[in-house]
Amino acid sequence: MDELETITLLDENGEEAVFEVLGVVNVEDTDYAILIPISEEDEDEEEEEAYIFRVDTDENGEEVLSEVEDDGEFEMVKDAWETLCVDEFELDDEDDFDEYDE
């Protein structure tokens, strides 16, 4: 089993929150990290909310995550991520897929 890649972020109250890194998608030459929160309380929940963060570089050349506040930018990244996920899980034989698409 693959080990999860995780990242710890500080919220607006200065409290740590641990996230699983689902992946990174590049849109218009900018990388965006797709993260889901990890907590013991949420382990039984099937529906998880994902967060999109832009990967920026600070004045020291370090990568930092920035909140995506623009709705248009958010939708563009969300659409790109959904397309990437669909492409990743496509079946090799489209005939098998068509049988279930009635």
Secondary structure, 3 states (H helix, E strand, C coil): CCCCCEEEEECCCCCEEEEEEEEEEEECCEEEEEEEEECHHHCCCCCCCCEEEEEEECCCCCEEEEECCCHHHHHHHHHHHHHHHHHHCCCCCHHHHHHCCC
